[in-house]
């Protein structure tokens, strides 16, 4: 079943269940009165109604199909909006938000490979629906470029030099945490990297991570005192 149909079906079922529950609770309060329900008050019923409405609104956001040309910024959007991206789903949407809260910045679509369950095929599928920005002004410029073909192309972020970057800079790369960053520095101290493939000799960096890093890193001369 296509994503759009599956989302629409999920939305319809969720709406029916939530509306039925809201009507049942409302009818119960109207018949019995707030004091007749053990431990229940009119305030409890009102709070439940608010939560029900919020759940309905969140479900509406998650299941609304993307409009033609509509894009979502993984650096800013909430989990409900990210769930609208084809093939992402609630769990991966939450994972994107958690990575972002941990300090990860998604500069390129390939950076989303750091999200468990998102592979190269999934990235290609959602690429047309991404609008990447790292600041308020950057986001505004990106939107203008998308609508005005006369604007100059966006400048690409500089690649990270694996022979010169410090551990903090290395941890901005997908799949490179603090521990692996320190291993990388120790490995290049013994022998500078001659190619991206050389990263495979760092414990914890396998072929998949090497492929993720290709295009995001460069190999320069090592500093005299790393």
N, C-alpha and C positions, 0 to 999 in steps of 0.2 A: 504494500500500500504506500503510495507517495506520501512524503512528509506532510504536505499541505492537508491531505485528506485525514491522515492520522491525527494531526493537531486539531482539526475541526471536530473529529469524533470525540477526542478527549475533552475538548472544551464543552461540547454539547452534554456529555455525560456528567461532567463536573457541575455544570450549571443546573442541570435537573436535580442532582442530589442536594446541592446546597440550597436551592430554592425550596425544595420539599422540606428540608430540615428547618429552614427559616419559617415557613408557613406553619409547620407542626408546633414549633415553639411559640409562635405568635398566638396560635389558636389556644394553646394550653394556658398561656398567661391570661388571655381574654376570658376564658371560662372559669378558671380556678382563682384568678387574681394573684398578685405577687406574693401574698402572705400564705397562700395555700400550698405552695411548693416548698418542701423542706429545704431550708437554707437558701432559697431563691428569693430575689427581690427584683423590683422593676429595674434597678440599676444593672443587675446581672443580665437581664434580658436585653437591655439597651447595649451593654458592652458586647454581648454575643452578636447582636445585629451588626454592630460596627465591624467586628472581626469577620463576620460572614461577608459583608460588603467588600472589605479589603481583600479577602480571599478571591472573591469573584473578579475584582479588578485585576489582581495579579494573574489570575488564570486567563483573563482576556488579553493581557499583554503578552503572555507566553505563547498563546495559540494564534495570535493575529499574524497572518502571512505577511512576508516582506513585500512592500510595494516595489514596482519596477524602478530600479536605480536607487532604492533605499539602502543605506549603509549603517553599520553599527560600529562604534569605537570600543574595542575591548579594554582600552585604558580608562574608560569612564562609565560604560553602561553597567547597569545592575544585572543580577543573575537572571531575572525574568526576561529582560530584553535580550541578553546573550543566548538564552534558550531558543530564541526565534531563528538563530542562524542554523542553516540546514545541517543536520547530523550532529549538532552539539549536545542537546539534551540537558536536563536539570543538573546532573552530577558534574558534567564537564563545565557547565556554566558557573557552578559554585566554585569549581577548582580554579577557573580563571580569576574570579574575584579574590580567592584566597592567595593566589600567587601575587596578585596586584597589591594586596594588603601587606605581603611580605617584602615588598619593594621591587618586584619585577616590573619592568617597563617593556611593553610590546612595541618595538620599533618597526618590525617587519612582520608580514604574515608568518614567516618561518619561525619566529620566536614562539608562536603558539604550539610548536612541537614539544615544548616543555610541559604541556598539559597532558597528563596521562590519558591515553585513549584517542588522542588526535594525531594521526599519522599524515604522511605526505599527501595521500589521496583526499583525506578530509580537508586539509589546508587548501588544496586546489579548488575544492568544492565551495568553500566559504570565501575564498580570496575576493571575488567580485563584490561581496557584501561587506567588506571591511573598510573602515575609515580610521587610519591610525594617526594619533596625535599624542604629543607628550606635554603640551601646555595649552592654555586657553587660546593664545594667539596662533599657535601651530594648528589647533583644530579649526579655527576660523579660516586660516589660509587654505587648508586642505579642502574645505567645503567650496570656497570660491574657485579653486582650480578645477574642481569637478564640474562646475557650471560655466566656466569661462575658458574656452580653449585657447584664448590669446595670452593667458598667463604663462609665465616661465615655469618649467617643471620644478618640482620640489627637490631640494638638495638632499642627497642620501647621507645618512649618518656615517661617520668614519668607521672603517673596520678596526678591530682591536688587534694590535700587534702582539702576538703570543710570545715574542722574545723580549718585549719591553714592558708590557702592561703589568701593573702591580696587582696583588691578589684582589683588592676591592673592585678594580675594573674588570678582572677576569670573571668575577661572580655575576656580572651583568649578562654573561653569555648563557644561552639555554643549556641546561644540563650540567652547569659548572657551579658547584656550591663551594663554601669556604674550604672544606677539607681537600677537594680535588684541586682547587686553585693553588693551595700550598704545595701539593704534590707536583703540579705543573711547574711551579717556580723552582722546586728542587731538581726536577728533571732537566730543565733548561740550564740550570747552574752547572750540572755535570756535562751536558752536551747541548748546545743551542739547537733549536728545531730548524731543519732545513726545508720542511714542507708541512702542509696541514696534516698529511698522513702520519707524520712523526708523532702527532698527539696520541696515537694508538699505543705508544710505549708508556704513557702515564697510567698508573693503576686507577681503574675506575672509568676510563674513557675507552669505550668500545667503538666498533665500526659505525653504529647508528648515530652516536654522538658526534663522531668525526664528520658524518654527512650533514648533520644539523648545523655544524659550525662552518661548513664550507660556504664561502661567500660572506661570512660575518667576521672572519679573521684574516689577518695578513701575516707574513713571515718576514720580519726585518732583521737587521743586525742586532745582536744582543748588546745591552749596555755593558760597559766594563765592570760596573759594580751593580748587579741586579738587586 
